[in-house]
Amino acid sequence: MKNIDPSRSFNDLPLLPPPAEKVETFLILKQESKKAVALAELKGLARTLPNQGILINDIVLKEAQASSEVENINTTHDKLYQALAAKSMSVGPAIKEVLRYREALLYGFEEIKTKGFLNTNGIARIQAILEENEAGIRQLPGTSLKNDLTGETIYTSLDDK
């Protein structure tokens, strides 16, 4: 494996999309077929629900919680559902963060459902929901992610050349 210098951007990534022969393998196509059957079953079962929004909301909430855990933002399903049910309840920062993630996911879902795609303005709005500000998309290139404790550079998006 090639050594990666985290203080320099890594621009040796292969171009997208990858060649079809690398992604359209027998195993992948077999799994895709299984996925299509499972989605068809889910679609049929979802029609029996009086309110399909309940299922969508649950999936989105679980995704928001799981994704937030990656960033060490932890809460329980019970606390999240309590916060959703009691709008006036004061909640902690972890719950607020997960609920903002949920709101951003639902916004993106509605954008794609309505327009058929997600444009730059939609992405900026999702960012605004997540960060609770209107900072918008960075105008200057380059990002450097650093370890808060050590100051060590973990990743750099662009070289300063």
KAURNOR-V408386 format. One record per backbone hydrogen bond with DSSP energy under -0.5 kcal/mol. CO is the residue of the C=O (numbers start at 1). NH is the residue of the N-H. E is the energy in kcal/mol with one decimal. If there is no record, write none. Layout:
# KAURNOR-V408386
CO | NH | E
CO | NH | E
This chain:
# KAURNOR-V408386
4 | 6 | -0.7
5 | 8 | -2.0
9 | 11 | -0.9
19 | 22 | -1.9
19 | 23 | -0.9
20 | 23 | -0.8
20 | 24 | -3.1
23 | 25 | -0.8
25 | 29 | -2.6
26 | 30 | -2.3
27 | 31 | -2.2
28 | 32 | -2.4
29 | 33 | -1.9
30 | 34 | -1.8
31 | 35 | -2.5
32 | 36 | -2.2
33 | 37 | -1.8
34 | 38 | -2.4
35 | 39 | -2.7
36 | 40 | -2.0
37 | 41 | -2.2
38 | 42 | -2.4
39 | 43 | -2.7
40 | 44 | -2.1
41 | 45 | -2.6
42 | 46 | -2.9
43 | 47 | -1.3
45 | 48 | -1.5
46 | 49 | -1.5
51 | 54 | -1.4
51 | 55 | -0.5
52 | 56 | -1.9
53 | 57 | -3.0
54 | 58 | -2.1
55 | 59 | -2.3
56 | 60 | -2.6
57 | 61 | -2.6
58 | 62 | -2.3
59 | 63 | -2.2
60 | 64 | -2.6
61 | 65 | -2.3
62 | 66 | -2.6
63 | 67 | -2.8
64 | 68 | -1.9
65 | 69 | -1.7
66 | 70 | -0.9
67 | 71 | -0.6
68 | 71 | -0.9
68 | 73 | -2.1
69 | 72 | -1.9
72 | 74 | -0.7
76 | 80 | -1.9
77 | 81 | -2.9
78 | 82 | -2.5
79 | 83 | -2.2
80 | 84 | -2.1
81 | 85 | -2.2
82 | 86 | -2.5
85 | 87 | -0.9
86 | 89 | -1.8
92 | 96 | -2.2
93 | 97 | -2.4
94 | 98 | -2.2
95 | 99 | -2.6
96 | 100 | -2.2
97 | 101 | -2.2
98 | 102 | -2.4
99 | 103 | -2.3
100 | 104 | -2.6
101 | 105 | -2.5
102 | 106 | -2.6
103 | 107 | -2.3
104 | 108 | -2.6
105 | 109 | -2.6
106 | 110 | -2.5
107 | 111 | -2.5
108 | 112 | -2.4
109 | 113 | -2.6
110 | 114 | -2.7
111 | 115 | -3.1
111 | 116 | -0.6
111 | 117 | -0.5
112 | 116 | -1.9
119 | 123 | -2.1
120 | 124 | -2.6
121 | 125 | -2.1
122 | 126 | -2.3
123 | 127 | -2.4
124 | 128 | -2.2
125 | 129 | -2.2
126 | 130 | -2.4
127 | 131 | -2.8
128 | 132 | -1.4
128 | 133 | -0.9
143 | 157 | -3.0
145 | 154 | -3.4
145 | 155 | -1.5
147 | 151 | -3.0
152 | 147 | -2.7
155 | 145 | -2.8
159 | 161 | -1.3
